[in-house]
């Protein structure tokens, strides 16, 4: 069961400064 707040949380995390490969995958 997928939650609608999951992708939103990921987006918020992505908006913040995170190390490469910390959120979803290796990104510049």
PyMOL Python script that loads the backbone (N, CA, C, O; Angstrom):
from pymol import cmd

cmd.read_pdbstr("""\
ATOM      1  N   UNK A   1       0.837  -1.211   0.000  1.00  0.00           N
ATOM      2  CA  UNK A   1       0.000   0.000   0.000  1.00  0.00           C
ATOM      3  C   UNK A   1       0.869   1.258   0.000  1.00  0.00           C
ATOM      4  O   UNK A   1       1.639   1.510   0.927  1.00  0.00           O
ATOM      5  N   UNK A   2       0.721   2.019  -1.050  1.00  0.00           N
ATOM      6  CA  UNK A   2       1.510   3.256  -1.148  1.00  0.00           C
ATOM      7  C   UNK A   2       0.776   4.421  -0.511  1.00  0.00           C
ATOM      8  O   UNK A   2      -0.439   4.560  -0.654  1.00  0.00           O
ATOM      9  N   UNK A   3       1.520   5.248   0.188  1.00  0.00           N
ATOM     10  CA  UNK A   3       0.906   6.400   0.853  1.00  0.00           C
ATOM     11  C   UNK A   3       1.186   7.672   0.059  1.00  0.00           C
ATOM     12  O   UNK A   3       2.250   7.820  -0.543  1.00  0.00           O
ATOM     13  N   UNK A   4       0.231   8.572   0.065  1.00  0.00           N
ATOM     14  CA  UNK A   4       0.362   9.847  -0.663  1.00  0.00           C
ATOM     15  C   UNK A   4       1.359  10.788   0.005  1.00  0.00           C
ATOM     16  O   UNK A   4       1.817  11.753  -0.608  1.00  0.00           O
ATOM     17  N   UNK A   5       1.692  10.506   1.261  1.00  0.00           N
ATOM     18  CA  UNK A   5       2.629  11.381   1.979  1.00  0.00           C
ATOM     19  C   UNK A   5       4.071  10.885   1.825  1.00  0.00           C
ATOM     20  O   UNK A   5       5.019  11.547   2.248  1.00  0.00           O
ATOM     21  N   UNK A   6       4.213   9.720   1.217  1.00  0.00           N
ATOM     22  CA  UNK A   6       5.556   9.177   1.026  1.00  0.00           C
ATOM     23  C   UNK A   6       6.323   9.959  -0.043  1.00  0.00           C
ATOM     24  O   UNK A   6       7.423  10.441   0.225  1.00  0.00           O
ATOM     25  N   UNK A   7       5.774  10.089  -1.221  1.00  0.00           N
ATOM     26  CA  UNK A   7       6.444  10.856  -2.285  1.00  0.00           C
ATOM     27  C   UNK A   7       6.650  12.305  -1.875  1.00  0.00           C
ATOM     28  O   UNK A   7       7.629  12.939  -2.267  1.00  0.00           O
ATOM     29  N   UNK A   8       5.719  12.823  -1.082  1.00  0.00           N
ATOM     30  CA  UNK A   8       5.840  14.217  -0.643  1.00  0.00           C
ATOM     31  C   UNK A   8       7.051  14.361   0.286  1.00  0.00           C
ATOM     32  O   UNK A   8       7.793  15.341   0.218  1.00  0.00           O
ATOM     33  N   UNK A   9       7.227  13.374   1.141  1.00  0.00           N
ATOM     34  CA  UNK A   9       8.358  13.403   2.065  1.00  0.00           C
ATOM     35  C   UNK A   9       9.670  13.301   1.282  1.00  0.00           C
ATOM     36  O   UNK A   9      10.655  13.971   1.592  1.00  0.00           O
ATOM     37  N   UNK A  10       9.651  12.456   0.275  1.00  0.00           N
ATOM     38  CA  UNK A  10      10.843  12.291  -0.562  1.00  0.00           C
ATOM     39  C   UNK A  10      11.172  13.600  -1.262  1.00  0.00           C
ATOM     40  O   UNK A  10      12.335  13.990  -1.367  1.00  0.00           O
ATOM     41  N   UNK A  11      10.128  14.273  -1.739  1.00  0.00           N
ATOM     42  CA  UNK A  11      10.337  15.552  -2.423  1.00  0.00           C
ATOM     43  C   UNK A  11      10.923  16.572  -1.460  1.00  0.00           C
ATOM     44  O   UNK A  11      11.823  17.333  -1.819  1.00  0.00           O
ATOM     45  N   UNK A  12      10.414  16.584  -0.245  1.00  0.00           N
ATOM     46  CA  UNK A  12      10.919  17.524   0.759  1.00  0.00           C
ATOM     47  C   UNK A  12      12.385  17.222   1.070  1.00  0.00           C
ATOM     48  O   UNK A  12      13.206  18.131   1.195  1.00  0.00           O
ATOM     49  N   UNK A  13      12.691  15.950   1.192  1.00  0.00           N
ATOM     50  CA  UNK A  13      14.068  15.543   1.478  1.00  0.00           C
ATOM     51  C   UNK A  13      14.978  15.931   0.321  1.00  0.00           C
ATOM     52  O   UNK A  13      16.103  16.386   0.526  1.00  0.00           O
ATOM     53  N   UNK A  14      14.477  15.745  -0.893  1.00  0.00           N
ATOM     54  CA  UNK A  14      15.250  16.068  -2.086  1.00  0.00           C
ATOM     55  C   UNK A  14      15.492  17.570  -2.159  1.00  0.00           C
ATOM     56  O   UNK A  14      16.525  18.021  -2.653  1.00  0.00           O
ATOM     57  N   UNK A  15      14.525  18.339  -1.662  1.00  0.00           N
ATOM     58  CA  UNK A  15      14.643  19.799  -1.680  1.00  0.00           C
ATOM     59  C   UNK A  15      15.798  20.225  -0.776  1.00  0.00           C
ATOM     60  O   UNK A  15      16.477  21.216  -1.047  1.00  0.00           O
ATOM     61  N   UNK A  16      16.012  19.475   0.289  1.00  0.00           N
ATOM     62  CA  UNK A  16      17.108  19.800   1.208  1.00  0.00           C
ATOM     63  C   UNK A  16      18.429  19.284   0.649  1.00  0.00           C
ATOM     64  O   UNK A  16      18.455  18.445  -0.251  1.00  0.00           O
ATOM     65  N   UNK A  17      19.512  19.797   1.195  1.00  0.00           N
ATOM     66  CA  UNK A  17      20.837  19.377   0.726  1.00  0.00           C
ATOM     67  C   UNK A  17      21.199  18.027   1.338  1.00  0.00           C
ATOM     68  O   UNK A  17      21.352  17.901   2.553  1.00  0.00           O
ATOM     69  N   UNK A  18      21.332  17.025   0.479  1.00  0.00           N
ATOM     70  CA  UNK A  18      21.683  15.690   0.961  1.00  0.00           C
ATOM     71  C   UNK A  18      22.858  15.150   0.157  1.00  0.00           C
ATOM     72  O   UNK A  18      23.050  15.530  -0.998  1.00  0.00           O
ATOM     73  N   UNK A  19      23.633  14.277   0.756  1.00  0.00           N
ATOM     74  CA  UNK A  19      24.766  13.657   0.070  1.00  0.00           C
ATOM     75  C   UNK A  19      24.294  12.826  -1.115  1.00  0.00           C
ATOM     76  O   UNK A  19      23.166  12.334  -1.116  1.00  0.00           O
ATOM     77  N   UNK A  20      25.150  12.663  -2.127  1.00  0.00           N
ATOM     78  CA  UNK A  20      24.794  11.890  -3.325  1.00  0.00           C
ATOM     79  C   UNK A  20      24.411  10.454  -2.986  1.00  0.00           C
ATOM     80  O   UNK A  20      25.162   9.738  -2.324  1.00  0.00           O
ATOM     81  N   UNK A  21      23.237  10.046  -3.449  1.00  0.00           N
ATOM     82  CA  UNK A  21      22.816   8.670  -3.195  1.00  0.00           C
ATOM     83  C   UNK A  21      22.224   8.510  -1.812  1.00  0.00           C
ATOM     84  O   UNK A  21      22.162   7.398  -1.288  1.00  0.00           O
ATOM     85  N   UNK A  22      21.790   9.603  -1.216  1.00  0.00           N
ATOM     86  CA  UNK A  22      21.229   9.513   0.137  1.00  0.00           C
ATOM     87  C   UNK A  22      19.711   9.428   0.069  1.00  0.00           C
ATOM     88  O   UNK A  22      19.074   8.830   0.936  1.00  0.00           O
ATOM     89  N   UNK A  23      19.138  10.031  -0.969  1.00  0.00           N
ATOM     90  CA  UNK A  23      17.678  10.058  -1.057  1.00  0.00           C
ATOM     91  C   UNK A  23      17.185   8.953  -1.987  1.00  0.00           C
ATOM     92  O   UNK A  23      16.567   7.984  -1.545  1.00  0.00           O
ATOM     93  N   UNK A  24      17.466   9.111  -3.291  1.00  0.00           N
ATOM     94  CA  UNK A  24      16.919   8.140  -4.244  1.00  0.00           C
ATOM     95  C   UNK A  24      18.053   7.439  -4.997  1.00  0.00           C
ATOM     96  O   UNK A  24      18.015   6.225  -5.199  1.00  0.00           O
ATOM     97  N   UNK A  25      19.049   8.205  -5.404  1.00  0.00           N
ATOM     98  CA  UNK A  25      20.139   7.599  -6.158  1.00  0.00           C
ATOM     99  C   UNK A  25      21.260   8.599  -6.395  1.00  0.00           C
ATOM    100  O   UNK A  25      21.185   9.741  -5.942  1.00  0.00           O
ATOM    101  N   UNK A  26      22.279   8.179  -7.091  1.00  0.00           N
ATOM    102  CA  UNK A  26      23.442   9.040  -7.370  1.00  0.00           C
ATOM    103  C   UNK A  26      23.077  10.210  -8.264  1.00  0.00           C
ATOM    104  O   UNK A  26      22.802  10.040  -9.452  1.00  0.00           O
ATOM    105  N   UNK A  27      23.078  11.393  -7.682  1.00  0.00           N
ATOM    106  CA  UNK A  27      22.744  12.590  -8.473  1.00  0.00           C
ATOM    107  C   UNK A  27      23.769  13.685  -8.210  1.00  0.00           C
ATOM    108  O   UNK A  27      24.296  13.781  -7.102  1.00  0.00           O
ATOM    109  N   UNK A  28      24.054  14.498  -9.196  1.00  0.00           N
ATOM    110  CA  UNK A  28      25.069  15.561  -9.090  1.00  0.00           C
ATOM    111  C   UNK A  28      24.686  16.644  -8.091  1.00  0.00           C
ATOM    112  O   UNK A  28      25.439  17.598  -7.896  1.00  0.00           O
TER     113      UNK A  28
END
""", "prot")
cmd.dss("prot")
cmd.show_as("cartoon", "prot")
cmd.util.cbc("prot")
cmd.orient("prot")
